[in-house]
Amino acid sequence: HLDAWERAHRESDLLACGQIMLASHAGYRDDLGLGAAETDLLVDLITARGPERGFYGARTSGGGCGGSVVVFGDERMTEQLDDLAAEYAARSGETPAVLSGSSDGAEACGVHEVIL
């Protein structure tokens, strides 16, 4: 069980990591001129939900046909992914694929969980 100091420190770390992801997304879009309107929309929808709903940050990952968006959040976020996908579909006209968890390769090689 986390005491008040530990909870505040953890929240501060989560906010800082989320801001780094959002800055990375902005740099990809603004400084490099890469990305797509669809990924920008999704990052905006995630940002609007905010840390109070478990969404700390997001960024485009990969390019090509628009890329993907990696979302940084806590356990509260997972309950809202279907609603997020539905809002994105309504606003963009595109049907997103929500991938959650790890791949078979990660399972075979092991994963690292970061707990702040």
ABEGO torsion letter per residue (X at the ends): XBBAAAAAAAAAAAAAAAAAAAAAAAAAAAAAGBEBAAAAAAAAAAAAAEAAAGBABBBBBEBEAGEBBBBBBBAAAAAAAAAAAAAAAAAAGBBBBBBBEBBAAAAAAEBBBBBX
